[in-house]
Amino acid sequence: MQIDPTADLGSSMRRARLAAGLGLREVARRAGTSHATLNAYETNRKVPSIHTFVRILHACRYTVDVSLTPTDTD
């Protein structure tokens, strides 16, 4: 699954969880967080750190691949 960089993190986490066929509580347990916190991330009431975001995606059996590209600076 590719994550649209213009999409919010919450919907990306939710899509990954649902695509993996996992429930909120199971992903929270695997990621070492509470289901309430995970729900807050998925509904954009809280923003996870990049470390937490990666941990949640790993719990959903996804890896994170980041590509950095320099911008054109005129």
N, C-alpha and C positions, 0 to 999 in steps of 0.2 A: 504494500500500500504506500503510495506516495502522499506526503502531507503537503498541502498547499500552503506556502509560506505566508500567504495573505490571510489564511484562516486563523481563527483563534486557537490557542493551545487546548482549551477545554473540549471543543468539538473534536479535535484531533485525537485526544486521549479516549474520548467516548467511542469514536469510530473504531479505534484500534481494539478496545476492549470488546465491543460487540462483534467485530470481525473475528476475534479469537474465540468467541462463544463463551466468554467468561462473565460472571456476575460481579457486581460492584464489590461485594464483601470479599470475594476470592482474590481479586486484583489488589485490593487494599491489603489483605493479609500477605500476599506474595511480595508486595512493594514495601511492607513495613510501615504502613500508615493506617489511619482509621477510615472506615467507609464514609463517615461524615466529611472528613477532609477531602477524600477523593471526589465525593459528590460536589463539594464546593469548588474544586478545580474544574470538574466537567461542566459546571454551570457558570463558570467564570466569576464566581464570587470571591475566589482567591486565585493567586497566580503562583504556581510552583517554581522553585529554583530550577535551574537547568539540570542539576544533579537529580532532583526528585522527578522531573519530567522523564529523564532517561530511565530511572528506576521503574517508573510506572509502565513505560513502554516495554521494557525488558520483561516485566511481569506479564505482559500481554503477548510475549514471545516475538517481539519486534526488536530490531537493532536500530540504532540511530546513525545515520551517515550524513555528515555536514560537509558541504562544499563551500569554500570561501573563494570569492572572485573579486578582484579589485574593481572599483568603480572608475569610470572615466572622469578624471579630475582636470578640467580645463582651467 
